[in-house]
Amino acid sequence: MADLRLIVGLGNPGREYASTRHNAGERWLRCFSDRFEIALGAESRFLGESGRAELFGQEVRVLFPTTFMNASGESIGATARFFKIAPSEILIVYDDVAFPVGVSKIRLGGGHNGHNGIKSAIGAFAGTSDFARLRIGVGHPGDPDRMTPYLTRARMSADDLDKERASAWLDDEVVEFALSGHWQKAMTRFHAPEEGQVDA
């Protein structure tokens, strides 16, 4: 895999969505940016909030698309084209109903599995889907008809938000491995049993 040059956190813009399940990716990105002191600023040409930093000797950009989830690819595509970033140099962080709260997994490539933000990202790259993903478990409502309000309107409890944050934490070694393109090493460490993770 190539070096990691762009990290994207998916979600919907606006304070009313901040603690909803669909904004797990945005929460993660803001936490990551705070941790490494990356300033996020509105960038109209990229249809989102973005920033850049040098971490462990590697330059990396971060992006929160403000297009609303279903059009995330417009922002990701605009950013990738401007900076000449290939899909394989991107990590997208997002909510995943396949896992319960407290479980997060890294995956390389794959389909969209019904996630409209990922579907939009794949569309932005003409069907190419070989970007890395950090899939943050948010649980499933049980009834598919309840999915939209479950993801976009119901607010998560403080306890669940703490579990989410802990499950998706990337320690410095995982971050360094990912930035230098050593994804297998990053996944092995992240999914290690002592980290409370299980491999996909």
C-alpha positions as CSV (number, residue, x, y, z in Angstrom):
1,M,0.0,0.0,0.0
2,A,1.0,3.6,-0.6
3,D,1.7,6.1,2.1
4,L,-1.4,7.6,3.8
5,R,-1.9,11.2,2.6
6,L,-5.5,11.9,3.4
7,I,-7.8,11.0,6.3
8,V,-11.5,11.6,5.9
9,G,-14.1,11.5,8.7
10,L,-17.7,11.1,7.4
11,G,-20.8,12.7,8.9
12,N,-23.5,15.3,8.4
13,P,-22.8,19.0,9.0
14,G,-24.5,20.9,11.8
15,R,-24.6,20.7,15.6
16,E,-27.8,18.7,15.6
17,Y,-26.0,15.7,14.1
18,A,-22.9,15.9,16.3
19,S,-23.8,13.1,18.7
20,T,-25.7,10.9,16.2
21,R,-24.4,7.5,15.1
22,H,-24.0,8.7,11.5
23,N,-21.4,11.2,12.7
24,A,-19.0,8.7,14.3
25,G,-16.4,9.5,11.5
26,E,-16.6,13.2,12.2
27,R,-16.2,12.8,15.9
28,W,-13.2,10.6,15.3
29,L,-11.6,13.1,12.9
30,R,-12.1,16.0,15.3
31,C,-10.6,14.0,18.2
32,F,-7.6,13.0,16.0
33,S,-7.1,16.6,14.9
34,D,-7.2,17.9,18.4
35,R,-4.8,15.2,19.5
36,F,-2.2,16.1,16.9
37,E,-3.0,19.9,16.9
38,I,-4.3,19.9,13.4
39,A,-6.3,23.1,12.7
40,L,-9.5,22.4,10.7
41,G,-10.8,25.3,8.6
42,A,-13.6,25.7,6.1
43,E,-12.4,25.2,2.5
44,S,-15.2,26.0,0.0
45,R,-13.2,24.6,-3.0
46,F,-13.1,21.2,-1.2
47,L,-16.7,21.4,0.1
48,G,-15.6,20.7,3.6
49,E,-13.3,21.5,6.6
50,S,-9.7,20.5,6.1
51,G,-6.3,20.8,7.6
52,R,-2.7,19.4,7.2
53,A,0.2,18.4,9.4
54,E,3.4,16.5,9.4
55,L,3.2,13.5,11.7
56,F,6.0,11.0,12.2
57,G,7.8,12.5,9.2
58,Q,4.9,12.2,6.9
59,E,2.6,15.0,5.5
60,V,-1.0,14.2,5.9
61,R,-4.3,16.0,5.3
62,V,-7.5,15.6,7.1
63,L,-11.0,16.3,5.7
64,F,-14.6,16.5,7.0
65,P,-17.0,16.8,4.0
66,T,-19.8,19.3,4.7
67,T,-21.9,18.1,1.7
68,F,-24.1,15.9,3.9
69,M,-23.3,12.2,4.0
70,N,-24.8,11.1,0.7
71,A,-22.7,13.5,-1.3
72,S,-19.4,12.9,0.6
73,G,-17.6,11.8,-2.6
74,E,-17.9,15.3,-4.1
75,S,-15.7,16.7,-1.3
76,I,-13.3,13.7,-1.2
77,G,-13.0,13.7,-5.0
78,A,-12.3,17.5,-5.2
79,T,-9.6,17.2,-2.5
80,A,-8.0,14.1,-4.0
81,R,-7.9,15.7,-7.5
82,F,-6.4,19.0,-6.3
83,F,-3.6,17.3,-4.4
84,K,-3.2,14.4,-6.7
85,I,-4.0,11.8,-4.0
86,A,-4.8,8.3,-5.2
87,P,-7.6,6.2,-3.5
88,S,-4.9,3.9,-2.1
89,E,-3.5,6.9,-0.2
90,I,-6.8,7.6,1.6
91,L,-8.3,6.4,4.9
92,I,-12.1,7.0,5.4
93,V,-13.5,6.8,8.9
94,Y,-17.2,6.1,9.2
95,D,-20.1,4.5,11.2
96,D,-20.8,0.8,10.6
97,V,-24.1,-0.9,11.7
98,A,-22.5,-4.3,11.2
99,F,-20.7,-4.0,14.5
100,P,-21.9,-3.2,18.0
101,V,-20.8,-0.1,19.8
102,G,-17.4,-0.7,21.2
103,V,-16.1,-2.6,18.2
104,S,-14.1,-0.9,15.4
105,K,-12.1,-2.5,12.6
106,I,-9.7,-1.5,9.9
107,R,-10.3,-2.8,6.4
108,L,-8.5,-2.3,3.0
109,G,-10.9,-2.0,0.1
110,G,-14.3,-3.6,-0.3
111,G,-17.8,-2.6,-1.3
112,H,-20.0,0.1,0.3
113,N,-22.3,-2.4,2.1
114,G,-25.2,0.0,1.9
115,H,-23.4,3.0,3.4
116,N,-24.2,6.0,1.2
117,G,-21.2,8.0,2.2
118,I,-18.9,5.2,1.1
119,K,-21.0,4.6,-2.0
120,S,-20.5,8.3,-2.9
121,A,-16.8,8.0,-2.3
122,I,-16.5,5.0,-4.6
123,G,-18.5,6.9,-7.2
124,A,-16.0,9.8,-7.0
125,F,-13.2,7.5,-8.0
126,A,-15.1,5.9,-10.9
127,G,-15.8,2.7,-9.0
128,T,-12.4,2.3,-7.5
129,S,-12.7,1.3,-3.8
130,D,-9.1,0.4,-2.7
131,F,-9.0,3.1,0.0
132,A,-8.5,2.0,3.6
133,R,-11.4,2.2,6.0
134,L,-11.8,2.5,9.8
135,R,-15.2,1.1,10.5
136,I,-16.7,2.3,13.8
137,G,-19.4,0.1,15.2
138,V,-22.7,1.9,16.1
139,G,-25.0,-1.1,16.4
140,H,-28.2,-1.9,14.5
141,P,-31.7,-0.9,15.3
142,G,-33.0,-4.4,14.5
143,D,-35.7,-3.1,12.1
144,P,-34.3,-1.8,8.7
145,D,-37.3,0.6,8.6
146,R,-35.9,2.4,11.7
147,M,-32.4,2.8,10.2
148,T,-32.7,6.5,9.2
149,P,-33.9,7.9,12.5
150,Y,-31.5,5.5,14.3
151,L,-28.5,6.9,12.5
152,T,-29.4,10.5,12.0
153,R,-31.7,11.6,14.8
154,A,-31.2,9.5,17.9
155,R,-28.4,10.8,20.1
156,M,-25.9,8.4,21.5
157,S,-25.5,8.1,25.3
158,A,-22.3,9.4,27.0
159,D,-21.4,5.8,27.9
160,D,-21.8,4.7,24.3
161,L,-19.7,7.7,23.0
162,D,-17.0,6.7,25.5
163,K,-17.0,3.1,24.2
164,E,-16.9,4.3,20.6
165,R,-14.0,6.5,21.3
166,A,-12.0,3.8,23.0
167,S,-12.7,1.2,20.3
168,A,-11.5,3.4,17.5
169,W,-8.4,4.9,19.2
170,L,-5.3,4.5,17.0
171,D,-2.2,4.5,19.2
172,D,0.9,6.3,17.9
173,E,2.4,3.1,16.5
174,V,-0.7,2.3,14.5
175,V,-0.8,5.9,13.2
176,E,2.9,5.7,12.2
177,F,2.5,2.3,10.4
178,A,-0.6,3.7,8.5
179,L,1.1,6.9,7.4
180,S,4.1,5.0,6.0
181,G,1.8,2.5,4.2
182,H,2.5,-0.5,6.4
183,W,-1.2,-1.4,6.7
184,Q,-0.7,-5.0,7.6
185,K,1.4,-4.0,10.6
186,A,-1.2,-1.3,11.5
187,M,-4.0,-3.8,11.4
188,T,-2.2,-6.5,13.3
189,R,-1.5,-4.1,16.1
190,F,-5.0,-2.5,16.1
191,H,-6.8,-5.8,16.0
192,A,-4.6,-7.5,18.7
193,P,-6.7,-9.2,21.4
194,E,-5.2,-7.0,24.1
195,E,-6.5,-4.0,22.4
196,G,-10.0,-5.3,22.7
197,Q,-10.4,-5.8,18.9
198,V,-11.0,-8.8,16.7
199,D,-9.9,-9.0,13.1
200,A,-12.3,-8.7,10.2
